[in-house]
């Protein structure tokens, strides 16, 4: 049978403290460097990260120019010397003729190497050169063909020298044609350049973990080879441009950590992160050292440091009224909530392990 019942009450005290607050403001010169990994309040440095972004933008534009055009086709041929081992000089404007009678001329003087002997066979000497049609017109936009040199007609060299093309000739035209004006090209260049710059900036902004300052940003632009040129005879033209951005970025949390260290060491208080304001002034990029120099201006609220051990020692074994009076006399405390349990307990325990102190920084 149940002989007797013992009720044992384990008294506890829980104290929730809101520290006193005050306004603060500081101005701190700092250096952002990618050579360190954590904020250093002593040297006034926070870690940076060198970030690089590339974007290519291509756009099609309409040509506004219109004019009468008399344009000659051009292309490349390979001239062969199967006549002798002696090199042959050919003057600029030397004619080359297709079987259909279309004439093209070389643009500059060349020397065709002599034929050489290899494995008991002679291999013709050869050289590749550019040629220009003798007249304007689309009929000179020919497919790959063979050519003879009319100037050698009637001599043994006529059969020993010849030429061949391996790709289509182009550019021959007579008539009205649209063309790319200088104004077209400048307007298009400006538009594509701005769009490429905006693209790289937008990608950097999307890196939400980092703070990007305009003064720490370097952007270079490079026109791509497939872009049109002023004077091109086309109705539409393309401009392609690559933008390369390089920036020394940093995390605002690191700046906040540095401010917290600075204020804590100089004023013996804690920064309240919620509502902390930071502005970044006079930024200057040292391109040689790749460091960003700037001044941090920060303002907000600080909370007094609370010595938990002091609070615990001050209330051990005290009555509720004595605890209230004790805490009320501490200037570092704005307000406090004391909970003694079980509910019938009127004094704090004498055992330190049964007193819990919680600091609430709002």
Secondary structure, 3 states (H helix, E strand, C coil): CCCCCCCCCCCEEEEEEEECEEEEEEEEEEEEECCCCCCECCCCEEEEEEEEEEEEEEEEEECCEEEEEEEEEEEEEEEEECCCCCCEEECCCCEEECCCCCEEEECCCEEECCCEEECCEEECEEEEEEEEEEEECHHHCCCCCEEECHHHCCCCHHHHEEEECCCCCECCEEEEEEECCHHHHHHHHHHHHHHHHHHHHHHHHCCCCCECCHHHEEEEEEECCCCCCCCCCCCEEEEEEEEEEEEEEECHHHHHHHHHHHHHHHHCEEECCCCCEEEEEEEEEECCCCEEEEEEEEEEEEEECCCHHHHHHHHCCCEHHHHHHHHHCCCCEEEEEEEEECCCCCECCCCHHHEEEEECCC
